[in-house]
Each structure stands twice: as C-alpha cells, then as structure tokens.
C-alpha cells in the first residue's frame, strides 16, 4: 500500500508534468499466450523509460500479476469493492517503481461488478487523474462484460497473440467483437513466442490483411517478443523476465515495443482521462439499462 508521503510525491510530480494520462488494456483472444507476462513486463519497460505507470489486474479472483511481479499484495480489488476502501489503500509498490493493483486469486466465489460496485470503482479511479502517465488494465481471458467496459472506455488496446494458428484465429475473433462494439478503438498487436522477426511480421500481416478486408479496420504492430527459455525460468522464480534477464532476447523485444508505444501519437490521445471516466460510467449504465429491458 502506498503511504501518504509516497502519494504526496506522486501528486507533486503529476502537478509539475503536462503529460496526460493514457489508459489502455492488454488482452488476448485465448488463454495461454503469455498475455499477463507481456502486460507485466511491458508496464515495467514503460516504467524504466521514466513513466509513472499503474498496472491493474482485472482478472478479478483469478489474477496473477502480483505473482509474476514477485510482490505479495496485502489487498486487492475485491477488498476495495467489498469493504469500500480508498483506491490508495490497494495500490501496491512493485519492482522498478511500478505501481500495481492485484486482482486477487484463489477465491471460491464469483466476483463481478454490479451497478453499485462499478460506480464506486469509477469514482475511485477518478482520484488518479494525472497521477499516472499510463494506467494499464490486464484483461482476463474469456473477457467479461465488466472488463469489456474498461477495455472499450480506454484510449487504446494491445492484443497479444502467438504464431499458432488457433491463437491468430482467436485474435481476429476478438478484434471483430471489439470492432462491432467500439469501432473507433485503436488496436495494436504484440506477437509473442515467435521464432524470428520475420515470422512475427508475417503473423501481423496476415491478421492485418483479414482485419482490413472484412472489417475495414487498421491495426498496428508494436513488435514481437521471441521465444526465450529465460522467460519460463523467470516465471518459476516469480520475477519479471525484464529484471531477471535484462539482456535476453525477450527483454530486448519488450523494450522495443515500449519505446514504440511511448512514442505513438494519435487522435485518441486528445481524449482526456475525464473522458475515460465518463465513457466507463456510460458503458456500465448502458449495461444496466439493457439488463432491465431484458
């Protein structure tokens, strides 16, 4: 949990910075593609670039961000929702000056956000305005209506896939669903576990081609993270591979992706953090209204 001195320091830094807060999600079309590992190390890479970053594990009840970081969490989103805590009470300080919120794991009950809880969480997120330069949502596999709201309200989305044909197919299905619900949302790809740069480029090109032909949507490539034995070794040791083996091929790939992303400028950057909050609230309200109609 961030102490009061640390919170004050963050607010002072934010006040002296004109950098707007960008909100984006990391997701995948299927499980088992290393999505959370990419989210953790990508967030760390942005932090190493001197950015103020908050990583939020939205796989509520099944989260593993804190495990991948090797940082035990005392409180989680579940505690915030059940006990109506301040968001500052659940923000943890991870390695590399990265802030994170754990999703909780090993729960024996389903946890989702009803109207009251979602409104409370949105109000808590409001308090983070301008504090962080990047807020990253790690979206759980099998996207729920709740996590979809966060995803669509954000400024951008990063889709993680592997060269495996089923992974690419599921990635396209995810893009298709997102496009149907929120066609203006910019989507980037990160090709994980590839055998070569050429393979990664070919995977993105195939995905981009069908997306353009059938959805008339452009997706952009942030790069790739090659297959690297050091990644699994880092997971076993509960340490991000970027910190465990900073000069490994996987670390080099994730750093390149972070560099490219941090330098990306598009129209969505003009959307303020307040606009994110408004869109998030509207999506939850729409879901409530449609549920009432049914």
N, C-alpha and C positions, 0 to 999 in steps of 0.2 A: 504494500500500500504506500502511495506517495505521501510523505509527511508535509506539513504546512510550509516549511521552508522551501522544499522542492517545488511545491505548487506555486508559491510566490515567484520563484526563479523562472519557472516556465511562463508565467503571465507577464513578467517583465520582459523576457526575451520576445514574447509574442507582440507586446506593445511596441517594441523597437523594430519590428520586422513588418514589411509591407507584403510579405508573401501570403497569398490566400490559401485557405485550407482546401486541398483536393481530396475527395472521397472516392475510393474505388474498391471493387471487390475482386477476389481471386476465386475462381470456380473451375469446375471440370464437368465433362459430360458423363463421366463414370468415376467410380472409386478406383483406388489402386494405381493412379498415375503420378503420385507424388505431389499432389496439389498443396497440401498443408506444408510440406517441406519446402516447396517453392515459395509459398506465402511467407514463411518464417525467414528464410534466407534472403528473399527479395526485400523484405522490410528492413532486415539488418543491413543490407547493402545500401539502401537509401539512407539509413542512419549513419553509416560510415561516410557518406557523402556530406555529412553535416546537417542533415534534415532532421526535424523533430517529427518522430513517427509514432503513431499508436496503432498497434495490431489488435484487432478484436476477433476472438474466436466465436463465430456464430453457429458452430456445430454444437448447439446447446444440449448438454447432457452426455455428449459423446466426443467432446473436444480433446485435442491432444497437443495444442500449441505450446502449453506450458511444459509438456513432456519433451517435445522437440527442442525447446529452449533450455532444458535442464534447470528450470526455475520453478520451484514449488509455488503454488498460489494459495493464499490463505482464504480468498474469497473469489466468487465467480459471478457471472451474470445472473445465475439462479438466485444467489443471495441478494443481489440488487433487486430483483423482481419480487421475491418472497418477503424480504424484510424492508423494502423501500429505502435502501441505502442511498447515499450520495455516490455518484459515479467515481468520485475521487477515492472513495473507500475501497473500490475494487480494482483500481488501476495499479498494476504491479510494475516494478522496475526490473527489466531483464538485462541480459548482457548487451554490450555495445551501445549503451544508453538508449536502448529500445524500450518503450512503454508497451504494455500489453494487458488485455483483459481476457481471462480464461473463461472458457465455455462450460467448464465442469465436466466430469466424466464419472462413469460407473453408477449413474443414477438408476433407480429401479422404477421410476415413473416417467411418463412422457411430459416434456416441458415445452410449452408453446406460449406465445404472447396473445392474450385476448385484448380486447379494446383498451381496458384499463391499464394493463401492463405495458402495452405498446405506447400508449400516450405518455406514461410515466418515463419510459426509456427514452423516448424522443425528447422529452423535456430535459432529461439529464444530459443527453448528447448536446443540447443547446448550449450548455455551460462550457463546452470545449471549443467554442467558436474562436478561431485564430490562435488557439494554444498550440495546435499541431499543424505542421505543413502538409502531412499526409495522414489520413485515417484509412486503414486497410481492413476490410472485412474478409475473413476467411470463411467462405460459404461451404457448408457441409455438403457431402454427396447426397443425391436424392433431394434436390432443392425443395424446401417447403414454401408455403405461401408467405410465411413470415420473412424468411431470408430473401425471397424474391422481391419483397418490398424494399428491403435495404439495397439490394442489387440495382433495381431499376431507379431508385432515387439518387444513386451516386452519379458521379461525373463520368466514370469510365469503368470498364470491366476487363480483367485479364483472364483469358481462358487457357487452361493448361491441358495439353494433350500429349500423347506419345505417338511414335510412328505406327503402332499396332493398329490394324485396320478397324477393329471394333472401337478403339478409342477415338479414332478420327471420325467414324460414323456417329458416335455418340456426341462428339464435339459439335458436329454440324446440326444435330438434332437440338442441342442446347441453343446454338445461335438462332436457329429457326424459331424456337419458342420465345427467346428474348426479343427477336425482331417483331414477332406478332404482337407482343405486349408493349414494347418500348423501342420502336424502330430507330429513334434518334440516338440511342446509347452507343457510344464508340466501343468497339471490341478489339482487343489486342490478343495475340497468341504468344505463348511460350511453348516451344516444343521440348519436352523433357525426355531424358533417357535415349537420345538419338546416338547413332553410331558414328555420324560425321556431320559436318556443317552442311554438306550437300544434301544429305538425307533430310535434315531439318528444313532446308529451303524447299525441297520438293514436297514435303508434307504440308507446309503452309500454302504453297502454290496450289496444290490440289484442293485444299479446303477453301482458299480464297476464290478459286475458279467457280466451284459449285455455289458458293455463297453469292457471288456476283451474278451468275446466270439465273439462279432460281429465286433469289431474294432481292436482287438489285442492291446489295449492301456490300460496302467495302470493309474489309478487316485488315488490320495492320500487324506486322510481325515484330515482336520485341527481341527475337533471337531464340537461342536454344541453350539447353543445359545437357551436356553429353553424358552418356552412360559412364559412371565413375564408381569403382569399388569403394572409394573413400566415403561416399555418401552413406551407404549402409553401415559402415563402420562408425560413422559419426552418430547415426540414429541409435545404434546399440549403446553408445556411450552417452546418449542423451545430451548431445552438443551439436549446435548447428554446423553444417559442413563448412560454411564460410569462416567459422572460427577455428574449427578442428583442423582443417587443411586449407588455409587461405590461398595457397598457390596451386591448388588442384585444378584440373580442367573444369570441374563443376563450378568451383568458386569463380573462376575466370568468366564462365558463361553468365552466371547470375549478376556479376558486377557489370558486365557489358550491357545486360538488359536493364539494370537500374540506371546506368548512365543515359541510355537512350530514352527511357521513360521520363527521367527527371528533366530532360531537355525538350520533351514533347510539349508543343503548344498548339491547342486547337480551340475551336469556338466554345467547347464545354467549359473551358477554364473561366469564362466570363460568368458562369453560374456560381453564385455565392454559396457560402456554407449555409446561410439562412435559407436559400432556395432549396438546398438539400433537405433541410428540416421540414420545410413546407411540403415538398413532394412526398417525403416519407409519411408525414401525417395524413396527406391526402390519399395515399395508397392504402393505408390502414383503414381510413374512413370508408373508402370505396369498397373494400373487402367486407366491412361490417354491413354496409347498405345492401350489397349483393347477397350476403348471407341472410339478411332479414327478408329479402324478396323471395328467396327460395323457401 
